[in-house]
Amino acid sequence: MTTEVTRLTVEELAALMKKAAGVTVDPQDLRARADAPFADFGLDSLGLLGIVGELENRHGRALPTDAERSKSPRAFLDLVNGALTTGA
């Protein structure tokens, strides 16, 4: 049996930002400004914590604690996708 590894996309991150924190961001804007701080998009640490919780529930495992302290969309996606692909 093979397990399909799911990577979090920019589009999914934008949807999670809306769902978990009520912050509406165009995925193209997230992609274009991937290294900008989350605060520039209106997302605070509590919103990011909500996103981490949603992902942990979805995947049935804890994410690295660094995920909730990620400063930018790119850093968050890199960390989360690294954890999902390695199972860490």
Buried (B, 14 or more C-beta within 10 A) or exposed (E): EEEEEEEBBBEBBBBBBEEBBEBEBEBEBBBEBBEBEBEEBEBEEEBBBBBBEBBEEEBEEEBBEEBBBBEBBBBBBEBBBEBBEEEE
